[in-house]
Amino acid sequence: MNPLQENINLAISQITDHLAKNQKATAWQLKVMLKVSSSVLYLALGALYQQGKITLEADGIDYHVTWAQPANAENK
């Protein structure tokens, strides 16, 4: 696996952990918290969105990211 893919996978894991606990964040909050580039952040968010794990709502230049998984779905 190349370094970019490793960074994306790590960001996916960290975003998943954060949203599973907190349910919501903005894209900017995630970028600052994870200390990742915008490219890695948006590729990770795109993967999670495609999998149906998050919802995205535009708010000006930022996005509200909401965890779409039911709490008991993590245990399956």
mmCIF file of the N, C-alpha and C atoms, coordinates in Angstrom:
data_MODEL
# 
_entry.id   MODEL 
# 
loop_
_atom_site.group_PDB 
_atom_site.id 
_atom_site.type_symbol 
_atom_site.label_atom_id 
_atom_site.label_alt_id 
_atom_site.label_comp_id 
_atom_site.label_asym_id 
_atom_site.label_entity_id 
_atom_site.label_seq_id 
_atom_site.pdbx_PDB_ins_code 
_atom_site.Cartn_x 
_atom_site.Cartn_y 
_atom_site.Cartn_z 
_atom_site.occupancy 
_atom_site.B_iso_or_equiv 
_atom_site.pdbx_formal_charge 
_atom_site.auth_seq_id 
_atom_site.auth_comp_id 
_atom_site.auth_asym_id 
_atom_site.auth_atom_id 
_atom_site.pdbx_PDB_model_num 
ATOM 1   N N  . MET A 1 1  ? 0.852   -1.176 0.000  1.00 0.00 ? 1  MET A N  1 
ATOM 2   C CA . MET A 1 1  ? 0.000   0.000  0.000  1.00 0.00 ? 1  MET A CA 1 
ATOM 3   C C  . MET A 1 1  ? 0.899   1.241  0.000  1.00 0.00 ? 1  MET A C  1 
ATOM 4   N N  . ASN A 1 2  ? 0.514   2.225  -0.796 1.00 0.00 ? 2  ASN A N  1 
ATOM 5   C CA . ASN A 1 2  ? 1.330   3.439  -0.885 1.00 0.00 ? 2  ASN A CA 1 
ATOM 6   C C  . ASN A 1 2  ? 1.042   4.377  0.295  1.00 0.00 ? 2  ASN A C  1 
ATOM 7   N N  . PRO A 1 3  ? 1.942   5.332  0.541  1.00 0.00 ? 3  PRO A N  1 
ATOM 8   C CA . PRO A 1 3  ? 1.782   6.229  1.708  1.00 0.00 ? 3  PRO A CA 1 
ATOM 9   C C  . PRO A 1 3  ? 0.482   7.030  1.702  1.00 0.00 ? 3  PRO A C  1 
ATOM 10  N N  . LEU A 1 4  ? 0.021   7.447  0.527  1.00 0.00 ? 4  LEU A N  1 
ATOM 11  C CA . LEU A 1 4  ? -1.232  8.197  0.467  1.00 0.00 ? 4  LEU A CA 1 
ATOM 12  C C  . LEU A 1 4  ? -2.389  7.328  0.942  1.00 0.00 ? 4  LEU A C  1 
ATOM 13  N N  . GLN A 1 5  ? -2.443  6.099  0.457  1.00 0.00 ? 5  GLN A N  1 
ATOM 14  C CA . GLN A 1 5  ? -3.520  5.199  0.868  1.00 0.00 ? 5  GLN A CA 1 
ATOM 15  C C  . GLN A 1 5  ? -3.450  4.902  2.367  1.00 0.00 ? 5  GLN A C  1 
ATOM 16  N N  . GLU A 1 6  ? -2.249  4.783  2.897  1.00 0.00 ? 6  GLU A N  1 
ATOM 17  C CA . GLU A 1 6  ? -2.090  4.573  4.343  1.00 0.00 ? 6  GLU A CA 1 
ATOM 18  C C  . GLU A 1 6  ? -2.626  5.769  5.126  1.00 0.00 ? 6  GLU A C  1 
ATOM 19  N N  . ASN A 1 7  ? -2.323  6.978  4.653  1.00 0.00 ? 7  ASN A N  1 
ATOM 20  C CA . ASN A 1 7  ? -2.817  8.195  5.317  1.00 0.00 ? 7  ASN A CA 1 
ATOM 21  C C  . ASN A 1 7  ? -4.347  8.277  5.258  1.00 0.00 ? 7  ASN A C  1 
ATOM 22  N N  . ILE A 1 8  ? -4.922  7.911  4.120  1.00 0.00 ? 8  ILE A N  1 
ATOM 23  C CA . ILE A 1 8  ? -6.377  7.932  3.974  1.00 0.00 ? 8  ILE A CA 1 
ATOM 24  C C  . ILE A 1 8  ? -7.009  6.915  4.918  1.00 0.00 ? 8  ILE A C  1 
ATOM 25  N N  . ASN A 1 9  ? -6.461  5.702  4.963  1.00 0.00 ? 9  ASN A N  1 
ATOM 26  C CA . ASN A 1 9  ? -7.003  4.664  5.837  1.00 0.00 ? 9  ASN A CA 1 
ATOM 27  C C  . ASN A 1 9  ? -6.906  5.062  7.310  1.00 0.00 ? 9  ASN A C  1 
ATOM 28  N N  . LEU A 1 10 ? -5.797  5.685  7.688  1.00 0.00 ? 10 LEU A N  1 
ATOM 29  C CA . LEU A 1 10 ? -5.642  6.157  9.064  1.00 0.00 ? 10 LEU A CA 1 
ATOM 30  C C  . LEU A 1 10 ? -6.679  7.241  9.371  1.00 0.00 ? 10 LEU A C  1 
ATOM 31  N N  . ALA A 1 11 ? -6.881  8.170  8.430  1.00 0.00 ? 11 ALA A N  1 
ATOM 32  C CA . ALA A 1 11 ? -7.870  9.233  8.625  1.00 0.00 ? 11 ALA A CA 1 
ATOM 33  C C  . ALA A 1 11 ? -9.274  8.646  8.735  1.00 0.00 ? 11 ALA A C  1 
ATOM 34  N N  . ILE A 1 12 ? -9.598  7.650  7.916  1.00 0.00 ? 12 ILE A N  1 
ATOM 35  C CA . ILE A 1 12 ? -10.902 6.990  7.981  1.00 0.00 ? 12 ILE A CA 1 
ATOM 36  C C  . ILE A 1 12 ? -11.112 6.395  9.371  1.00 0.00 ? 12 ILE A C  1 
ATOM 37  N N  . SER A 1 13 ? -10.106 5.728  9.867  1.00 0.00 ? 13 SER A N  1 
ATOM 38  C CA . SER A 1 13 ? -10.189 5.108  11.190 1.00 0.00 ? 13 SER A CA 1 
ATOM 39  C C  . SER A 1 13 ? -10.385 6.156  12.278 1.00 0.00 ? 13 SER A C  1 
ATOM 40  N N  . GLN A 1 14 ? -9.622  7.233  12.220 1.00 0.00 ? 14 GLN A N  1 
ATOM 41  C CA . GLN A 1 14 ? -9.715  8.278  13.235 1.00 0.00 ? 14 GLN A CA 1 
ATOM 42  C C  . GLN A 1 14 ? -11.050 9.020  13.166 1.00 0.00 ? 14 GLN A C  1 
ATOM 43  N N  . ILE A 1 15 ? -11.532 9.286  11.961 1.00 0.00 ? 15 ILE A N  1 
ATOM 44  C CA . ILE A 1 15 ? -12.831 9.950  11.800 1.00 0.00 ? 15 ILE A CA 1 
ATOM 45  C C  . ILE A 1 15 ? -13.938 9.049  12.336 1.00 0.00 ? 15 ILE A C  1 
ATOM 46  N N  . THR A 1 16 ? -13.855 7.775  11.998 1.00 0.00 ? 16 THR A N  1 
ATOM 47  C CA . THR A 1 16 ? -14.852 6.807  12.475 1.00 0.00 ? 16 THR A CA 1 
ATOM 48  C C  . THR A 1 16 ? -14.887 6.775  13.990 1.00 0.00 ? 16 THR A C  1 
ATOM 49  N N  . ASP A 1 17 ? -13.723 6.694  14.617 1.00 0.00 ? 17 ASP A N  1 
ATOM 50  C CA . ASP A 1 17 ? -13.663 6.673  16.080 1.00 0.00 ? 17 ASP A CA 1 
ATOM 51  C C  . ASP A 1 17 ? -14.265 7.943  16.684 1.00 0.00 ? 17 ASP A C  1 
ATOM 52  N N  . HIS A 1 18 ? -13.882 9.089  16.138 1.00 0.00 ? 18 HIS A N  1 
ATOM 53  C CA . HIS A 1 18 ? -14.360 10.367 16.672 1.00 0.00 ? 18 HIS A CA 1 
ATOM 54  C C  . HIS A 1 18 ? -15.877 10.493 16.513 1.00 0.00 ? 18 HIS A C  1 
ATOM 55  N N  . LEU A 1 19 ? -16.393 10.191 15.330 1.00 0.00 ? 19 LEU A N  1 
ATOM 56  C CA . LEU A 1 19 ? -17.828 10.367 15.092 1.00 0.00 ? 19 LEU A CA 1 
ATOM 57  C C  . LEU A 1 19 ? -18.667 9.323  15.812 1.00 0.00 ? 19 LEU A C  1 
ATOM 58  N N  . ALA A 1 20 ? -18.132 8.138  16.002 1.00 0.00 ? 20 ALA A N  1 
ATOM 59  C CA . ALA A 1 20 ? -18.876 7.112  16.748 1.00 0.00 ? 20 ALA A CA 1 
ATOM 60  C C  . ALA A 1 20 ? -19.107 7.565  18.187 1.00 0.00 ? 20 ALA A C  1 
ATOM 61  N N  . LYS A 1 21 ? -18.170 8.335  18.716 1.00 0.00 ? 21 LYS A N  1 
ATOM 62  C CA . LYS A 1 21 ? -18.295 8.831  20.094 1.00 0.00 ? 21 LYS A CA 1 
ATOM 63  C C  . LYS A 1 21 ? -19.077 10.137 20.167 1.00 0.00 ? 21 LYS A C  1 
ATOM 64  N N  . ASN A 1 22 ? -18.857 11.024 19.198 1.00 0.00 ? 22 ASN A N  1 
ATOM 65  C CA . ASN A 1 22 ? -19.398 12.384 19.274 1.00 0.00 ? 22 ASN A CA 1 
ATOM 66  C C  . ASN A 1 22 ? -20.550 12.669 18.318 1.00 0.00 ? 22 ASN A C  1 
ATOM 67  N N  . GLN A 1 23 ? -20.805 11.793 17.380 1.00 0.00 ? 23 GLN A N  1 
ATOM 68  C CA . GLN A 1 23 ? -21.910 11.890 16.415 1.00 0.00 ? 23 GLN A CA 1 
ATOM 69  C C  . GLN A 1 23 ? -21.775 12.989 15.370 1.00 0.00 ? 23 GLN A C  1 
ATOM 70  N N  . LYS A 1 24 ? -21.164 14.136 15.693 1.00 0.00 ? 24 LYS A N  1 
ATOM 71  C CA . LYS A 1 24 ? -21.099 15.260 14.753 1.00 0.00 ? 24 LYS A CA 1 
ATOM 72  C C  . LYS A 1 24 ? -19.760 15.974 14.849 1.00 0.00 ? 24 LYS A C  1 
ATOM 73  N N  . ALA A 1 25 ? -19.379 16.595 13.743 1.00 0.00 ? 25 ALA A N  1 
ATOM 74  C CA . ALA A 1 25 ? -18.202 17.472 13.688 1.00 0.00 ? 25 ALA A CA 1 
ATOM 75  C C  . ALA A 1 25 ? -18.288 18.233 12.370 1.00 0.00 ? 25 ALA A C  1 
ATOM 76  N N  . THR A 1 26 ? -17.511 19.287 12.261 1.00 0.00 ? 26 THR A N  1 
ATOM 77  C CA . THR A 1 26 ? -17.393 19.943 10.964 1.00 0.00 ? 26 THR A CA 1 
ATOM 78  C C  . THR A 1 26 ? -16.138 19.410 10.292 1.00 0.00 ? 26 THR A C  1 
ATOM 79  N N  . ALA A 1 27 ? -16.091 19.558 8.988  1.00 0.00 ? 27 ALA A N  1 
ATOM 80  C CA . ALA A 1 27 ? -14.904 19.114 8.252  1.00 0.00 ? 27 ALA A CA 1 
ATOM 81  C C  . ALA A 1 27 ? -13.668 19.863 8.760  1.00 0.00 ? 27 ALA A C  1 
ATOM 82  N N  . TRP A 1 28 ? -13.833 21.136 9.073  1.00 0.00 ? 28 TRP A N  1 
ATOM 83  C CA . TRP A 1 28 ? -12.699 21.923 9.573  1.00 0.00 ? 28 TRP A CA 1 
ATOM 84  C C  . TRP A 1 28 ? -12.219 21.390 10.922 1.00 0.00 ? 28 TRP A C  1 
ATOM 85  N N  . GLN A 1 29 ? -13.140 21.068 11.816 1.00 0.00 ? 29 GLN A N  1 
ATOM 86  C CA . GLN A 1 29 ? -12.748 20.506 13.113 1.00 0.00 ? 29 GLN A CA 1 
ATOM 87  C C  . GLN A 1 29 ? -11.972 19.202 12.925 1.00 0.00 ? 29 GLN A C  1 
ATOM 88  N N  . LEU A 1 30 ? -12.426 18.357 12.020 1.00 0.00 ? 30 LEU A N  1 
ATOM 89  C CA . LEU A 1 30 ? -11.735 17.095 11.768 1.00 0.00 ? 30 LEU A CA 1 
ATOM 90  C C  . LEU A 1 30 ? -10.344 17.338 11.191 1.00 0.00 ? 30 LEU A C  1 
ATOM 91  N N  . LYS A 1 31 ? -10.241 18.285 10.260 1.00 0.00 ? 31 LYS A N  1 
ATOM 92  C CA . LYS A 1 31 ? -8.943  18.599 9.639  1.00 0.00 ? 31 LYS A CA 1 
ATOM 93  C C  . LYS A 1 31 ? -7.937  19.053 10.688 1.00 0.00 ? 31 LYS A C  1 
ATOM 94  N N  . VAL A 1 32 ? -8.356  19.942 11.569 1.00 0.00 ? 32 VAL A N  1 
ATOM 95  C CA . VAL A 1 32 ? -7.465  20.463 12.608 1.00 0.00 ? 32 VAL A CA 1 
ATOM 96  C C  . VAL A 1 32 ? -7.118  19.376 13.624 1.00 0.00 ? 32 VAL A C  1 
ATOM 97  N N  . MET A 1 33 ? -8.113  18.601 14.042 1.00 0.00 ? 33 MET A N  1 
ATOM 98  C CA . MET A 1 33 ? -7.903  17.556 15.036 1.00 0.00 ? 33 MET A CA 1 
ATOM 99  C C  . MET A 1 33 ? -6.956  16.464 14.517 1.00 0.00 ? 33 MET A C  1 
ATOM 100 N N  . LEU A 1 34 ? -7.161  16.054 13.263 1.00 0.00 ? 34 LEU A N  1 
ATOM 101 C CA . LEU A 1 34 ? -6.361  14.966 12.695 1.00 0.00 ? 34 LEU A CA 1 
ATOM 102 C C  . LEU A 1 34 ? -5.023  15.415 12.124 1.00 0.00 ? 34 LEU A C  1 
ATOM 103 N N  . LYS A 1 35 ? -4.898  16.733 11.897 1.00 0.00 ? 35 LYS A N  1 
ATOM 104 C CA . LYS A 1 35 ? -3.675  17.290 11.313 1.00 0.00 ? 35 LYS A CA 1 
ATOM 105 C C  . LYS A 1 35 ? -3.346  16.624 9.974  1.00 0.00 ? 35 LYS A C  1 
ATOM 106 N N  . VAL A 1 36 ? -4.361  16.609 9.084  1.00 0.00 ? 36 VAL A N  1 
ATOM 107 C CA . VAL A 1 36 ? -4.187  16.027 7.755  1.00 0.00 ? 36 VAL A CA 1 
ATOM 108 C C  . VAL A 1 36 ? -4.412  17.091 6.694  1.00 0.00 ? 36 VAL A C  1 
ATOM 109 N N  . SER A 1 37 ? -3.951  16.803 5.489  1.00 0.00 ? 37 SER A N  1 
ATOM 110 C CA . SER A 1 37 ? -4.178  17.723 4.374  1.00 0.00 ? 37 SER A CA 1 
ATOM 111 C C  . SER A 1 37 ? -5.655  17.675 3.983  1.00 0.00 ? 37 SER A C  1 
ATOM 112 N N  . SER A 1 38 ? -6.083  18.697 3.298  1.00 0.00 ? 38 SER A N  1 
ATOM 113 C CA . SER A 1 38 ? -7.468  18.738 2.821  1.00 0.00 ? 38 SER A CA 1 
ATOM 114 C C  . SER A 1 38 ? -7.742  17.560 1.896  1.00 0.00 ? 38 SER A C  1 
ATOM 115 N N  . SER A 1 39 ? -6.780  17.215 1.062  1.00 0.00 ? 39 SER A N  1 
ATOM 116 C CA . SER A 1 39 ? -6.959  16.102 0.127  1.00 0.00 ? 39 SER A CA 1 
ATOM 117 C C  . SER A 1 39 ? -7.232  14.799 0.865  1.00 0.00 ? 39 SER A C  1 
ATOM 118 N N  . VAL A 1 40 ? -6.422  14.498 1.867  1.00 0.00 ? 40 VAL A N  1 
ATOM 119 C CA . VAL A 1 40 ? -6.601  13.262 2.631  1.00 0.00 ? 40 VAL A CA 1 
ATOM 120 C C  . VAL A 1 40 ? -7.938  13.294 3.359  1.00 0.00 ? 40 VAL A C  1 
ATOM 121 N N  . LEU A 1 41 ? -8.275  14.436 3.962  1.00 0.00 ? 41 LEU A N  1 
ATOM 122 C CA . LEU A 1 41 ? -9.537  14.559 4.680  1.00 0.00 ? 41 LEU A CA 1 
ATOM 123 C C  . LEU A 1 41 ? -10.715 14.283 3.756  1.00 0.00 ? 41 LEU A C  1 
ATOM 124 N N  . TYR A 1 42 ? -10.752 14.934 2.598  1.00 0.00 ? 42 TYR A N  1 
ATOM 125 C CA . TYR A 1 42 ? -11.907 14.788 1.727  1.00 0.00 ? 42 TYR A CA 1 
ATOM 126 C C  . TYR A 1 42 ? -11.958 13.436 1.041  1.00 0.00 ? 42 TYR A C  1 
ATOM 127 N N  . LEU A 1 43 ? -10.829 12.805 0.787  1.00 0.00 ? 43 LEU A N  1 
ATOM 128 C CA . LEU A 1 43 ? -10.835 11.433 0.269  1.00 0.00 ? 43 LEU A CA 1 
ATOM 129 C C  . LEU A 1 43 ? -11.381 10.473 1.327  1.00 0.00 ? 43 LEU A C  1 
ATOM 130 N N  . ALA A 1 44 ? -10.993 10.680 2.582  1.00 0.00 ? 44 ALA A N  1 
ATOM 131 C CA . ALA A 1 44 ? -11.491 9.843  3.680  1.00 0.00 ? 44 ALA A CA 1 
ATOM 132 C C  . ALA A 1 44 ? -12.992 10.068 3.877  1.00 0.00 ? 44 ALA A C  1 
ATOM 133 N N  . LEU A 1 45 ? -13.431 11.325 3.877  1.00 0.00 ? 45 LEU A N  1 
ATOM 134 C CA . LEU A 1 45 ? -14.854 11.610 4.023  1.00 0.00 ? 45 LEU A CA 1 
ATOM 135 C C  . LEU A 1 45 ? -15.646 11.031 2.856  1.00 0.00 ? 45 LEU A C  1 
ATOM 136 N N  . GLY A 1 46 ? -15.095 11.110 1.658  1.00 0.00 ? 46 GLY A N  1 
ATOM 137 C CA . GLY A 1 46 ? -15.755 10.545 0.476  1.00 0.00 ? 46 GLY A CA 1 
ATOM 138 C C  . GLY A 1 46 ? -15.940 9.044  0.603  1.00 0.00 ? 46 GLY A C  1 
ATOM 139 N N  . ALA A 1 47 ? -14.921 8.362  1.109  1.00 0.00 ? 47 ALA A N  1 
ATOM 140 C CA . ALA A 1 47 ? -15.016 6.909  1.296  1.00 0.00 ? 47 ALA A CA 1 
ATOM 141 C C  . ALA A 1 47 ? -16.092 6.573  2.323  1.00 0.00 ? 47 ALA A C  1 
ATOM 142 N N  . LEU A 1 48 ? -16.122 7.302  3.428  1.00 0.00 ? 48 LEU A N  1 
ATOM 143 C CA . LEU A 1 48 ? -17.125 7.058  4.463  1.00 0.00 ? 48 LEU A CA 1 
ATOM 144 C C  . LEU A 1 48 ? -18.535 7.389  3.961  1.00 0.00 ? 48 LEU A C  1 
ATOM 145 N N  . TYR A 1 49 ? -18.643 8.440  3.170  1.00 0.00 ? 49 TYR A N  1 
ATOM 146 C CA . TYR A 1 49 ? -19.936 8.826  2.599  1.00 0.00 ? 49 TYR A CA 1 
ATOM 147 C C  . TYR A 1 49 ? -20.429 7.753  1.634  1.00 0.00 ? 49 TYR A C  1 
ATOM 148 N N  . GLN A 1 50 ? -19.541 7.267  0.801  1.00 0.00 ? 50 GLN A N  1 
ATOM 149 C CA . GLN A 1 50 ? -19.892 6.230  -0.169 1.00 0.00 ? 50 GLN A CA 1 
ATOM 150 C C  . GLN A 1 50 ? -20.353 4.953  0.529  1.00 0.00 ? 50 GLN A C  1 
ATOM 151 N N  . GLN A 1 51 ? -19.766 4.651  1.669  1.00 0.00 ? 51 GLN A N  1 
ATOM 152 C CA . GLN A 1 51 ? -20.141 3.465  2.440  1.00 0.00 ? 51 GLN A CA 1 
ATOM 153 C C  . GLN A 1 51 ? -21.425 3.674  3.242  1.00 0.00 ? 51 GLN A C  1 
ATOM 154 N N  . GLY A 1 52 ? -21.947 4.897  3.242  1.00 0.00 ? 52 GLY A N  1 
ATOM 155 C CA . GLY A 1 52 ? -23.173 5.196  3.969  1.00 0.00 ? 52 GLY A CA 1 
ATOM 156 C C  . GLY A 1 52 ? -22.974 5.369  5.465  1.00 0.00 ? 52 GLY A C  1 
ATOM 157 N N  . LYS A 1 53 ? -21.731 5.580  5.895  1.00 0.00 ? 53 LYS A N  1 
ATOM 158 C CA . LYS A 1 53 ? -21.443 5.694  7.324  1.00 0.00 ? 53 LYS A CA 1 
ATOM 159 C C  . LYS A 1 53 ? -21.616 7.112  7.848  1.00 0.00 ? 53 LYS A C  1 
ATOM 160 N N  . ILE A 1 54 ? -21.579 8.099  6.950  1.00 0.00 ? 54 ILE A N  1 
ATOM 161 C CA . ILE A 1 54 ? -21.737 9.496  7.360  1.00 0.00 ? 54 ILE A CA 1 
ATOM 162 C C  . ILE A 1 54 ? -22.705 10.201 6.425  1.00 0.00 ? 54 ILE A C  1 
ATOM 163 N N  . THR A 1 55 ? -23.234 11.322 6.906  1.00 0.00 ? 55 THR A N  1 
ATOM 164 C CA . THR A 1 55 ? -23.962 12.240 6.044  1.00 0.00 ? 55 THR A CA 1 
ATOM 165 C C  . THR A 1 55 ? -23.187 13.549 6.042  1.00 0.00 ? 55 THR A C  1 
ATOM 166 N N  . LEU A 1 56 ? -23.294 14.287 4.955  1.00 0.00 ? 56 LEU A N  1 
ATOM 167 C CA . LEU A 1 56 ? -22.617 15.568 4.803  1.00 0.00 ? 56 LEU A CA 1 
ATOM 168 C C  . LEU A 1 56 ? -23.651 16.635 4.478  1.00 0.00 ? 56 LEU A C  1 
ATOM 169 N N  . GLU A 1 57 ? -23.508 17.782 5.129  1.00 0.00 ? 57 GLU A N  1 
ATOM 170 C CA . GLU A 1 57 ? -24.395 18.907 4.866  1.00 0.00 ? 57 GLU A CA 1 
ATOM 171 C C  . GLU A 1 57 ? -23.544 20.156 4.695  1.00 0.00 ? 57 GLU A C  1 
ATOM 172 N N  . ALA A 1 58 ? -23.656 20.777 3.529  1.00 0.00 ? 58 ALA A N  1 
ATOM 173 C CA . ALA A 1 58 ? -22.880 21.979 3.237  1.00 0.00 ? 58 ALA A CA 1 
ATOM 174 C C  . ALA A 1 58 ? -23.365 23.140 4.090  1.00 0.00 ? 58 ALA A C  1 
ATOM 175 N N  . ASP A 1 59 ? -22.410 23.945 4.577  1.00 0.00 ? 59 ASP A N  1 
ATOM 176 C CA . ASP A 1 59 ? -22.704 25.146 5.344  1.00 0.00 ? 59 ASP A CA 1 
ATOM 177 C C  . ASP A 1 59 ? -21.670 26.189 4.954  1.00 0.00 ? 59 ASP A C  1 
ATOM 178 N N  . GLY A 1 60 ? -21.969 26.926 3.917  1.00 0.00 ? 60 GLY A N  1 
ATOM 179 C CA . GLY A 1 60 ? -20.992 27.892 3.402  1.00 0.00 ? 60 GLY A CA 1 
ATOM 180 C C  . GLY A 1 60 ? -19.791 27.155 2.821  1.00 0.00 ? 60 GLY A C  1 
ATOM 181 N N  . ILE A 1 61 ? -18.611 27.430 3.355  1.00 0.00 ? 61 ILE A N  1 
ATOM 182 C CA . ILE A 1 61 ? -17.411 26.766 2.862  1.00 0.00 ? 61 ILE A CA 1 
ATOM 183 C C  . ILE A 1 61 ? -17.051 25.539 3.688  1.00 0.00 ? 61 ILE A C  1 
ATOM 184 N N  . ASP A 1 62 ? -17.854 25.208 4.682  1.00 0.00 ? 62 ASP A N  1 
ATOM 185 C CA . ASP A 1 62 ? -17.585 24.060 5.548  1.00 0.00 ? 62 ASP A CA 1 
ATOM 186 C C  . ASP A 1 62 ? -18.670 23.007 5.358  1.00 0.00 ? 62 ASP A C  1 
ATOM 187 N N  . TYR A 1 63 ? -18.441 21.850 5.897  1.00 0.00 ? 63 TYR A N  1 
ATOM 188 C CA . TYR A 1 63 ? -19.412 20.757 5.860  1.00 0.00 ? 63 TYR A CA 1 
ATOM 189 C C  . TYR A 1 63 ? -19.657 20.256 7.276  1.00 0.00 ? 63 TYR A C  1 
ATOM 190 N N  . HIS A 1 64 ? -20.909 19.973 7.575  1.00 0.00 ? 64 HIS A N  1 
ATOM 191 C CA . HIS A 1 64 ? -21.258 19.315 8.826  1.00 0.00 ? 64 HIS A CA 1 
ATOM 192 C C  . HIS A 1 64 ? -21.261 17.820 8.534  1.00 0.00 ? 64 HIS A C  1 
ATOM 193 N N  . VAL A 1 65 ? -20.488 17.087 9.303  1.00 0.00 ? 65 VAL A N  1 
ATOM 194 C CA . VAL A 1 65 ? -20.360 15.647 9.134  1.00 0.00 ? 65 VAL A CA 1 
ATOM 195 C C  . VAL A 1 65 ? -21.087 14.989 10.296 1.00 0.00 ? 65 VAL A C  1 
ATOM 196 N N  . THR A 1 66 ? -22.011 14.091 9.987  1.00 0.00 ? 66 THR A N  1 
ATOM 197 C CA . THR A 1 66 ? -22.796 13.406 11.013 1.00 0.00 ? 66 THR A CA 1 
ATOM 198 C C  . THR A 1 66 ? -22.651 11.910 10.837 1.00 0.00 ? 66 THR A C  1 
ATOM 199 N N  . TRP A 1 67 ? -22.459 11.218 11.943 1.00 0.00 ? 67 TRP A N  1 
ATOM 200 C CA . TRP A 1 67 ? -22.349 9.759  11.947 1.00 0.00 ? 67 TRP A CA 1 
ATOM 201 C C  . TRP A 1 67 ? -23.720 9.182  11.634 1.00 0.00 ? 67 TRP A C  1 
ATOM 202 N N  . ALA A 1 68 ? -23.817 8.357  10.615 1.00 0.00 ? 68 ALA A N  1 
ATOM 203 C CA . ALA A 1 68 ? -25.099 7.816  10.179 1.00 0.00 ? 68 ALA A CA 1 
ATOM 204 C C  . ALA A 1 68 ? -25.330 6.393  10.664 1.00 0.00 ? 68 ALA A C  1 
ATOM 205 N N  . GLN A 1 69 ? -24.342 5.791  11.305 1.00 0.00 ? 69 GLN A N  1 
ATOM 206 C CA . GLN A 1 69 ? -24.460 4.416  11.773 1.00 0.00 ? 69 GLN A CA 1 
ATOM 207 C C  . GLN A 1 69 ? -25.196 4.378  13.104 1.00 0.00 ? 69 GLN A C  1 
ATOM 208 N N  . PRO A 1 70 ? -26.157 3.482  13.259 1.00 0.00 ? 70 PRO A N  1 
ATOM 209 C CA . PRO A 1 70 ? -26.759 3.306  14.577 1.00 0.00 ? 70 PRO A CA 1 
ATOM 210 C C  . PRO A 1 70 ? -25.699 2.825  15.565 1.00 0.00 ? 70 PRO A C  1 
ATOM 211 N N  . ALA A 1 71 ? -25.829 3.178  16.817 1.00 0.00 ? 71 ALA A N  1 
ATOM 212 C CA . ALA A 1 71 ? -24.830 2.827  17.830 1.00 0.00 ? 71 ALA A CA 1 
ATOM 213 C C  . ALA A 1 71 ? -24.610 1.323  17.922 1.00 0.00 ? 71 ALA A C  1 
ATOM 214 N N  . ASN A 1 72 ? -25.659 0.514  17.747 1.00 0.00 ? 72 ASN A N  1 
ATOM 215 C CA . ASN A 1 72 ? -25.487 -0.931 17.856 1.00 0.00 ? 72 ASN A CA 1 
ATOM 216 C C  . ASN A 1 72 ? -24.908 -1.560 16.597 1.00 0.00 ? 72 ASN A C  1 
ATOM 217 N N  . ALA A 1 73 ? -24.803 -0.823 15.482 1.00 0.00 ? 73 ALA A N  1 
ATOM 218 C CA . ALA A 1 73 ? -24.249 -1.364 14.242 1.00 0.00 ? 73 ALA A CA 1 
ATOM 219 C C  . ALA A 1 73 ? -22.760 -1.622 14.359 1.00 0.00 ? 73 ALA A C  1 
ATOM 220 N N  . GLU A 1 74 ? -22.082 -0.913 15.278 1.00 0.00 ? 74 GLU A N  1 
ATOM 221 C CA . GLU A 1 74 ? -20.633 -1.106 15.444 1.00 0.00 ? 74 GLU A CA 1 
ATOM 222 C C  . GLU A 1 74 ? -20.320 -2.464 16.006 1.00 0.00 ? 74 GLU A C  1 
ATOM 223 N N  . ASN A 1 75 ? -21.234 -3.042 16.747 1.00 0.00 ? 75 ASN A N  1 
ATOM 224 C CA . ASN A 1 75 ? -20.974 -4.306 17.419 1.00 0.00 ? 75 ASN A CA 1 
ATOM 225 C C  . ASN A 1 75 ? -21.242 -5.518 16.542 1.00 0.00 ? 75 ASN A C  1 
ATOM 226 N N  . LYS A 1 76 ? -21.696 -5.310 15.323 1.00 0.00 ? 76 LYS A N  1 
ATOM 227 C CA . LYS A 1 76 ? -22.011 -6.434 14.446 1.00 0.00 ? 76 LYS A CA 1 
ATOM 228 C C  . LYS A 1 76 ? -20.792 -6.929 13.726 1.00 0.00 ? 76 LYS A C  1 
# 
